[in-house]
């Protein structure tokens, strides 16, 4: 949206302006930035983008707390309090000795 507000309607135009500002971005990375699905953005690149668009990083970043929460590991149910839970026992493979006592 910030690019459109500045009259930049094509990713190729944005890529050219970034190159003029000293930031060379590959076509694949530019495509991901333009479609709004980048895996990551280096802070140096973000600085260059902000310089070209004359904006602050906060104007480009959209918080997604649901995605952050989805990445958190789930807590495992307390197996130690369940008396029916099986105790972990090492499996002895073929031709292996028992662990030292």
C-alpha atoms as an extended CHARMM CRD file, in Angstrom:
* protein
*
       101  EXT
         1         1  UNK       CA              0.0000000000        0.0000000000        0.0000000000  PROA      1               0.0000000000
         2         2  UNK       CA              2.8410000000        2.3970000000        0.8020000000  PROA      2               0.0000000000
         3         3  UNK       CA              4.2550000000        1.8930000000       -2.6830000000  PROA      3               0.0000000000
         4         4  UNK       CA              0.8690000000        2.6700000000       -4.2590000000  PROA      4               0.0000000000
         5         5  UNK       CA              0.5890000000        5.8040000000       -2.1210000000  PROA      5               0.0000000000
         6         6  UNK       CA              3.9050000000        6.8940000000       -3.6650000000  PROA      6               0.0000000000
         7         7  UNK       CA              2.7120000000        6.1550000000       -7.2170000000  PROA      7               0.0000000000
         8         8  UNK       CA              4.6390000000        2.8800000000       -7.5690000000  PROA      8               0.0000000000
         9         9  UNK       CA              2.2860000000        0.3530000000       -9.1430000000  PROA      9               0.0000000000
        10        10  UNK       CA              4.6520000000       -2.3520000000      -10.3990000000  PROA      10              0.0000000000
        11        11  UNK       CA              7.2220000000       -4.4240000000       -8.5650000000  PROA      11              0.0000000000
        12        12  UNK       CA              9.7120000000       -3.7670000000      -11.3650000000  PROA      12              0.0000000000
        13        13  UNK       CA              9.4190000000       -0.0250000000      -10.7170000000  PROA      13              0.0000000000
        14        14  UNK       CA              9.9660000000       -0.5510000000       -7.0010000000  PROA      14              0.0000000000
        15        15  UNK       CA             12.9470000000       -2.8140000000       -7.7140000000  PROA      15              0.0000000000
        16        16  UNK       CA             14.4500000000       -0.1450000000       -9.9890000000  PROA      16              0.0000000000
        17        17  UNK       CA             14.0130000000        2.5460000000       -7.3360000000  PROA      17              0.0000000000
        18        18  UNK       CA             15.6050000000        0.3050000000       -4.7180000000  PROA      18              0.0000000000
        19        19  UNK       CA             18.5390000000       -0.3110000000       -7.0620000000  PROA      19              0.0000000000
        20        20  UNK       CA             18.8920000000        3.4490000000       -7.5600000000  PROA      20              0.0000000000
        21        21  UNK       CA             19.0590000000        3.7540000000       -3.7650000000  PROA      21              0.0000000000
        22        22  UNK       CA             21.8140000000        1.1090000000       -3.6410000000  PROA      22              0.0000000000
        23        23  UNK       CA             19.7180000000       -1.9070000000       -2.7110000000  PROA      23              0.0000000000
        24        24  UNK       CA             19.8750000000       -4.7510000000       -5.2280000000  PROA      24              0.0000000000
        25        25  UNK       CA             17.0180000000       -7.1980000000       -4.6610000000  PROA      25              0.0000000000
        26        26  UNK       CA             16.5590000000      -10.3970000000       -6.6670000000  PROA      26              0.0000000000
        27        27  UNK       CA             13.4000000000      -10.8390000000       -8.7070000000  PROA      27              0.0000000000
        28        28  UNK       CA             12.2530000000      -13.6820000000       -6.4500000000  PROA      28              0.0000000000
        29        29  UNK       CA             12.7280000000      -11.6890000000       -3.2650000000  PROA      29              0.0000000000
        30        30  UNK       CA             11.0220000000       -8.6720000000       -4.8150000000  PROA      30              0.0000000000
        31        31  UNK       CA              8.0900000000      -10.8770000000       -5.7970000000  PROA      31              0.0000000000
        32        32  UNK       CA              7.7490000000      -12.1190000000       -2.2130000000  PROA      32              0.0000000000
        33        33  UNK       CA              7.9380000000       -8.5710000000       -0.8510000000  PROA      33              0.0000000000
        34        34  UNK       CA              5.4340000000       -7.2990000000       -3.3910000000  PROA      34              0.0000000000
        35        35  UNK       CA              2.8670000000      -10.0510000000       -2.7830000000  PROA      35              0.0000000000
        36        36  UNK       CA              3.1500000000       -9.6460000000        0.9710000000  PROA      36              0.0000000000
        37        37  UNK       CA              4.5050000000      -13.1270000000        1.7060000000  PROA      37              0.0000000000
        38        38  UNK       CA              8.2330000000      -12.6960000000        2.4310000000  PROA      38              0.0000000000
        39        39  UNK       CA              9.8750000000      -15.3490000000        4.5750000000  PROA      39              0.0000000000
        40        40  UNK       CA             12.2320000000      -12.7780000000        6.0570000000  PROA      40              0.0000000000
        41        41  UNK       CA             13.4350000000       -9.2330000000        5.5160000000  PROA      41              0.0000000000
        42        42  UNK       CA             16.9000000000       -8.0940000000        6.5110000000  PROA      42              0.0000000000
        43        43  UNK       CA             16.9640000000       -4.9200000000        8.5610000000  PROA      43              0.0000000000
        44        44  UNK       CA             19.3260000000       -3.3310000000        6.0160000000  PROA      44              0.0000000000
        45        45  UNK       CA             16.7790000000       -4.0890000000        3.2810000000  PROA      45              0.0000000000
        46        46  UNK       CA             13.9880000000       -2.6660000000        5.4230000000  PROA      46              0.0000000000
        47        47  UNK       CA             15.9820000000        0.5400000000        5.8480000000  PROA      47              0.0000000000
        48        48  UNK       CA             16.3820000000        0.8110000000        2.0680000000  PROA      48              0.0000000000
        49        49  UNK       CA             12.7040000000        0.1620000000        1.4380000000  PROA      49              0.0000000000
        50        50  UNK       CA             11.7440000000        2.7900000000        4.0150000000  PROA      50              0.0000000000
        51        51  UNK       CA             14.1300000000        5.2950000000        2.4140000000  PROA      51              0.0000000000
        52        52  UNK       CA             12.5930000000        4.7530000000       -1.0340000000  PROA      52              0.0000000000
        53        53  UNK       CA              9.0220000000        4.9030000000        0.2800000000  PROA      53              0.0000000000
        54        54  UNK       CA              9.7640000000        7.7420000000        2.7290000000  PROA      54              0.0000000000
        55        55  UNK       CA              8.1640000000        5.9360000000        5.6510000000  PROA      55              0.0000000000
        56        56  UNK       CA              8.9430000000        4.2640000000        8.9680000000  PROA      56              0.0000000000
        57        57  UNK       CA              9.2840000000        0.4860000000        9.4380000000  PROA      57              0.0000000000
        58        58  UNK       CA              6.1500000000        0.4090000000       11.6200000000  PROA      58              0.0000000000
        59        59  UNK       CA              4.1520000000        1.6270000000        8.6200000000  PROA      59              0.0000000000
        60        60  UNK       CA              5.1880000000       -1.4730000000        6.6440000000  PROA      60              0.0000000000
        61        61  UNK       CA              5.0250000000       -4.1800000000        9.3050000000  PROA      61              0.0000000000
        62        62  UNK       CA              1.7530000000       -5.8040000000       10.2520000000  PROA      62              0.0000000000
        63        63  UNK       CA              1.6910000000       -7.6290000000       13.5960000000  PROA      63              0.0000000000
        64        64  UNK       CA              0.3210000000      -11.1790000000       13.4140000000  PROA      64              0.0000000000
        65        65  UNK       CA              0.0010000000      -12.4400000000       17.0040000000  PROA      65              0.0000000000
        66        66  UNK       CA             -2.0690000000      -15.4640000000       15.9200000000  PROA      66              0.0000000000
        67        67  UNK       CA              0.7990000000      -16.7520000000       13.7760000000  PROA      67              0.0000000000
        68        68  UNK       CA              3.2480000000      -16.2470000000       16.6320000000  PROA      68              0.0000000000
        69        69  UNK       CA              0.9650000000      -18.1340000000       19.0150000000  PROA      69              0.0000000000
        70        70  UNK       CA              0.5910000000      -20.9790000000       16.4990000000  PROA      70              0.0000000000
        71        71  UNK       CA              4.3870000000      -21.4620000000       16.4210000000  PROA      71              0.0000000000
        72        72  UNK       CA              4.6190000000      -21.9510000000       20.1870000000  PROA      72              0.0000000000
        73        73  UNK       CA              5.1680000000      -25.5830000000       21.1510000000  PROA      73              0.0000000000
        74        74  UNK       CA              2.1440000000      -27.1610000000       22.7250000000  PROA      74              0.0000000000
        75        75  UNK       CA              2.4030000000      -28.2950000000       26.3070000000  PROA      75              0.0000000000
        76        76  UNK       CA              2.3610000000      -32.0440000000       26.6980000000  PROA      76              0.0000000000
        77        77  UNK       CA             -0.1300000000      -33.4340000000       29.1690000000  PROA      77              0.0000000000
        78        78  UNK       CA              1.4590000000      -34.3290000000       32.4590000000  PROA      78              0.0000000000
        79        79  UNK       CA              2.2490000000      -38.0020000000       31.8810000000  PROA      79              0.0000000000
        80        80  UNK       CA              3.9720000000      -38.2960000000       35.2400000000  PROA      80              0.0000000000
        81        81  UNK       CA              0.7190000000      -37.7460000000       37.1150000000  PROA      81              0.0000000000
        82        82  UNK       CA             -1.1150000000      -40.3650000000       35.0650000000  PROA      82              0.0000000000
        83        83  UNK       CA             -0.6320000000      -43.7420000000       36.7750000000  PROA      83              0.0000000000
        84        84  UNK       CA             -1.5110000000      -45.5970000000       33.5840000000  PROA      84              0.0000000000
        85        85  UNK       CA              1.3100000000      -43.8860000000       31.6770000000  PROA      85              0.0000000000
        86        86  UNK       CA              4.0600000000      -46.2810000000       30.6640000000  PROA      86              0.0000000000
        87        87  UNK       CA              7.5660000000      -45.6390000000       31.9050000000  PROA      87              0.0000000000
        88        88  UNK       CA             10.1720000000      -45.0620000000       29.2290000000  PROA      88              0.0000000000
        89        89  UNK       CA             12.5080000000      -48.0040000000       28.9120000000  PROA      89              0.0000000000
        90        90  UNK       CA             15.5230000000      -48.0640000000       26.6050000000  PROA      90              0.0000000000
        91        91  UNK       CA             15.2520000000      -50.5100000000       23.7490000000  PROA      91              0.0000000000
        92        92  UNK       CA             18.2000000000      -52.7370000000       23.2570000000  PROA      92              0.0000000000
        93        93  UNK       CA             19.0630000000      -53.2090000000       19.6480000000  PROA      93              0.0000000000
        94        94  UNK       CA             20.6120000000      -56.2720000000       18.0650000000  PROA      94              0.0000000000
        95        95  UNK       CA             24.0450000000      -57.1040000000       19.5070000000  PROA      95              0.0000000000
        96        96  UNK       CA             23.9180000000      -54.3400000000       22.0980000000  PROA      96              0.0000000000
        97        97  UNK       CA             24.9110000000      -54.6270000000       25.6950000000  PROA      97              0.0000000000
        98        98  UNK       CA             22.7490000000      -53.4720000000       28.5460000000  PROA      98              0.0000000000
        99        99  UNK       CA             23.7000000000      -50.0320000000       29.9300000000  PROA      99              0.0000000000
       100       100  UNK       CA             26.0850000000      -50.0110000000       32.9210000000  PROA      100             0.0000000000
       101       101  UNK       CA             24.4780000000      -50.4090000000       36.3130000000  PROA      101             0.0000000000
